[in-house]
């Protein structure tokens, strides 16, 4: 048997330390790169959402429609997706309204209905909102797809009120139906 000399074990220790330092440096660089890429992806996503909102508002102004809502949406099982609802005031007075999003049971696969009507499956601003004359605005609707496949119908209804605190006479301003395919 050969005996290791003190020099050989010192060289081995120094080599191990150098390898650990290099590994930590490369790990730090890799994590920094990944963090910067994730930041860029988040920034790109925000820019795309802003562009979609601007496009919907432009389409509403050009068409003169009261409301814009995607007709068909595809979403993976269990995923969350933000849908964009555009509303334009075409009246000659300030519009005071509330948004209501509901699942149309008669047009929805039975397995999806219960999943979409669970608490927090569909999130949106249901408070009293207002738009000035000719103003258009977009609103986000966060939908969590159930774990079952199928098609669901979601109805967006805008209720108009005669008073600024969303009381008084209530009337349906506009309504649209959208189909969500979960797959």
Buried (B, 14 or more C-beta within 10 A) or exposed (E): EEEEEEEEEEEEEEEEEEEEEEEEEEEEEEEEEEEEEEEEEEEEEEEEBEEBBEBBBEBBBEEEBBBBBBEEBEBEEEEEBEBBBBBBBBEEEEBBBBBBBBBBEEBBBEBBBBBBBEEEBBBBEEEBBBBEEEBBBBBEBEBBBBEBBBBBBBBBBBBBBEEEEBEEEEEEBBBBEBBBBBE
